[in-house]
Amino acid sequence: MKFVTLCAEDLATKLKTVLTLEKKTLTVYSLDDLVSILGNTVKPAVGIMYEGTRRNDAGGGKQVGVSMEIVFSLLLITETSVISPRIDAMSPAHDTLDLMREAIHGSRSPTGHFWSFQVEAPASQKGNVTVWVQRWACPVQVPPVHALG
């Protein structure tokens, strides 16, 4: 599906406007893929992971094509260091997550629809590395197979 590539590229372009992610945004297949590719890259960095599509039945009734929603997870990897138990070690991640949301929220995807924020949560922590997930979706219309010929 060409929309997968176009939407991933669109998200990458938007995330590169966040200065701390400008040259540290890449497409990945999994969290393990992200961690192994980044290696010693200075954090924060973000991986764009295609999560698949799901049918969107919002239209109801008989449909000629298929209305779907395409979903991407943005995996923000950050380094954390606890200076003191009273200092919030996650605040730099929160700042970057805010900037990521600002870069995407209210913008249109290549499908012509607005990106829809889904969820944001910590995904993994190992040693001094924390990964946060921010999930975005947008509608995509797929014509019937016989119309593609």
C-alpha positions as CSV (number, residue, x, y, z in Angstrom):
1,M,0.0,0.0,0.0
2,K,1.6,3.2,-1.2
3,F,0.0,5.2,1.7
4,V,2.2,3.4,4.2
5,T,5.4,4.9,2.7
6,L,3.9,8.3,2.1
7,C,2.5,8.6,5.6
8,A,5.8,7.4,7.2
9,E,7.7,10.0,5.2
10,D,5.2,12.6,6.2
11,L,5.6,11.9,9.9
12,A,9.4,11.9,9.4
13,T,9.3,15.3,7.8
14,K,7.2,16.7,10.6
15,L,9.4,15.2,13.3
16,K,12.5,16.7,11.7
17,T,11.1,20.1,12.6
18,V,11.8,19.2,16.3
19,L,15.4,20.4,16.6
20,T,16.5,17.6,18.9
21,L,15.2,15.0,16.5
22,E,16.3,16.7,13.2
23,K,18.9,14.1,12.2
24,K,17.7,11.3,14.5
25,T,14.4,10.2,13.0
26,L,14.2,6.8,11.2
27,T,11.7,4.1,10.1
28,V,11.9,0.9,12.1
29,Y,10.2,-2.5,12.2
30,S,10.2,-3.0,16.0
31,L,11.4,-1.6,19.3
32,D,14.4,-4.1,19.2
33,D,15.2,-2.8,15.7
34,L,15.2,0.8,17.0
35,V,17.5,0.0,19.9
36,S,20.0,-2.0,17.7
37,I,20.1,0.6,14.9
38,L,20.6,3.6,17.3
39,G,23.4,1.9,19.3
40,N,25.5,4.8,20.6
41,T,23.6,7.6,18.8
42,V,23.1,10.6,21.1
43,K,19.5,10.5,22.5
44,P,16.7,11.6,22.1
45,A,15.9,9.9,18.8
46,V,12.7,8.6,17.3
47,G,11.7,5.5,15.3
48,I,8.6,5.5,13.1
49,M,7.0,2.1,13.2
50,Y,4.0,1.1,11.0
51,E,1.4,-0.7,13.2
52,G,-0.9,-1.8,10.4
53,T,-4.4,-0.8,9.4
54,R,-7.9,-1.4,10.8
55,R,-11.2,-1.2,9.2
56,N,-13.1,2.0,9.8
57,D,-16.9,1.3,9.8
58,A,-17.8,4.9,10.6
59,G,-19.4,5.3,7.1
60,G,-21.9,2.4,7.7
61,G,-24.1,1.0,5.0
62,K,-23.0,-0.6,1.8
63,Q,-19.5,0.5,0.8
64,V,-17.9,0.2,-2.6
65,G,-14.3,0.6,-1.3
66,V,-12.9,0.0,2.1
67,S,-12.5,2.8,4.6
68,M,-9.5,2.0,6.9
69,E,-7.4,3.7,9.5
70,I,-3.6,3.5,9.1
71,V,-1.7,3.5,12.4
72,F,1.9,4.4,13.3
73,S,3.8,4.4,16.5
74,L,6.5,6.9,17.2
75,L,9.0,5.4,19.5
76,L,10.9,8.1,21.4
77,I,14.1,6.8,22.9
78,T,15.7,8.9,25.7
79,E,18.5,8.6,28.2
80,T,17.5,9.2,31.8
81,S,19.8,10.0,34.7
82,V,18.5,10.4,38.2
83,I,20.3,13.3,39.8
84,S,18.1,13.2,42.9
85,P,14.9,11.3,43.8
86,R,13.1,14.7,43.9
87,I,14.0,15.6,40.3
88,D,11.7,14.3,37.6
89,A,14.0,12.3,35.4
90,M,11.3,12.1,32.7
91,S,10.8,15.8,32.1
92,P,13.2,16.0,29.1
93,A,11.1,13.2,27.5
94,H,7.9,15.0,28.3
95,D,9.2,18.2,26.6
96,T,10.2,16.2,23.5
97,L,6.8,14.4,23.4
98,D,5.1,17.8,23.6
99,L,7.1,19.1,20.7
100,M,6.3,15.9,18.7
101,R,2.6,16.4,19.3
102,E,2.8,20.0,18.3
103,A,4.6,19.1,15.1
104,I,1.8,16.6,14.0
105,H,-1.4,17.7,15.7
106,G,-3.7,19.7,13.3
107,S,-1.8,18.7,10.2
108,R,-3.0,16.7,7.2
109,S,-1.6,13.4,6.2
110,P,-0.9,12.4,2.6
111,T,-4.4,10.9,2.5
112,G,-5.8,14.4,2.9
113,H,-7.2,13.7,6.3
114,F,-6.0,15.1,9.6
115,W,-3.6,13.0,11.8
116,S,-5.4,11.7,14.9
117,F,-3.6,11.4,18.2
118,Q,-4.4,8.0,19.8
119,V,-2.2,7.4,22.9
120,E,1.1,8.2,24.6
121,A,2.7,6.1,27.2
122,P,6.1,4.7,28.5
123,A,6.9,1.5,26.6
124,S,10.1,0.2,28.0
125,Q,13.0,1.0,30.3
126,K,16.3,-0.7,30.5
127,G,19.2,0.8,32.5
128,N,19.4,4.5,31.6
129,V,17.3,4.2,28.4
130,T,13.6,4.8,28.3
131,V,11.3,4.4,25.3
132,W,8.0,6.2,25.0
133,V,5.3,5.4,22.5
134,Q,3.1,8.0,20.8
135,R,0.5,6.6,18.4
136,W,-1.0,8.4,15.5
137,A,-3.6,7.4,12.9
138,C,-5.3,8.7,9.8
139,P,-8.1,7.5,7.6
140,V,-7.3,6.0,4.2
141,Q,-9.8,5.0,1.5
142,V,-9.0,1.9,-0.5
143,P,-10.9,1.5,-3.8
144,P,-12.5,-1.9,-4.6
145,V,-10.1,-4.4,-6.3
146,H,-12.0,-4.3,-9.6
147,A,-11.5,-0.5,-9.8
148,L,-7.8,-0.8,-9.5
149,G,-7.3,-2.6,-12.9
